[in-house]
């Protein structure tokens, strides 16, 4: 052995020893492994940032936890995150960058349904594995898309019959005037009718609107037993303070408020008095799983004002992806897709166990009925366990058998053979 070779051997040995000092021993092979690349498209700024920043933090928490335990298949996870600024054009531009330049193994993100629909065709053309981690209006039957948020058959099919039994069967809906609000209102219409109720009014409000005087007058004239509020964004949530100021004093039912933008914490009481929300998670859930999640989250992000439903969904999504990659023994997008469609992909998150439905690519959920009291404290009077995303499968969406790319509604169903 030459002197140079001997020196190299001693240096290499010392390097290997140094790498393995302490509790975080990492092999040279693991350090050299190609990372698993996860792309993240979320609104760190803009109209939806308030609700999406907890999602970003929850994704980071999951990635850091996984890396601390050796990564996925012994490979480190690299998070490639972009601020989409609540701008759908930026969503499209950055989705293409993640696919074409960054070569992401999977892409996660988008808050609004409009943002999701802006990028879903891009994902589909590239056959890109895409995770949408939000409560939404339901109906997406897409071979490349997986959804971890709650859907109408989990939220409205539980909430509306309960509200009608408690308060009465005359219902008024106000909804955001775009994909989410329109399809959600269709669900409300159908479920109210199925349960013997009557729609006494329905309005679709443009996202730019922040003054609701006329809408409040319309509700007063219609005299409903309760109001379904499907409003989103910084402008529309001003409705709640305005309806309280006019003392409308009607119970409210919602699938989006409280769990996403924690209005009960941000607004002065009694703006949300007697609002009832069905959510798959809120920070107030008091269970061992929830409390453990909150403890770990707060340790990493002590300044977070509220840990919302979408944070729980985003956290679960990373672990579900990890489980699918490990089942597939590969990050090949087709192999991971097949693993997810093969069944048995589950994780234990903040709200407990959730599992991927192979047919529709949606999740089972525990659904919490959240009641905001006059002082804006919260109680949870009812819990529905293991509610399945049953509607798409019953309607004819069966992605392992029939690849698809559509979004369906109760009046626009899949054509089954």
Secondary structure, 3 states (H helix, E strand, C coil): CCHHHHHHHHHHHHHHHHHCCCCCCCCHHHHHCCCEEEEEEECCCCCCHHHHHHHHHHHHHHHHHHHHCCCECCECEEEEEEECCCCHHHHHHHHHHHHHCCCCCEEEECCCHHHHHHHHHHHHHHCCCEEECCCCCCCEEECCEEECCCCHHHHHHHHHHHHHHHHCCEEEEEEECCHHHHHHHHHHHHHHHHCCCEEEEEEEECCCCCCCHHHHHHHHHHCCCEEEEECCHHHHCHHHHHHHHCCCCCEEEECCCCCCCCHHHHCCCCCCCCEEEEECCCCCCCCHHHHHHHHHHHHHCCCCCCCCHHHHHHHHHHHHHHHHHHHHCCCCHHHHHHHHHCCCCEEEECCEEEEECCCCCCECEEEEEEEECCCCCEEEEEEEEEECCHHHHHHCCCCCCCCCEEECECCECCCCC
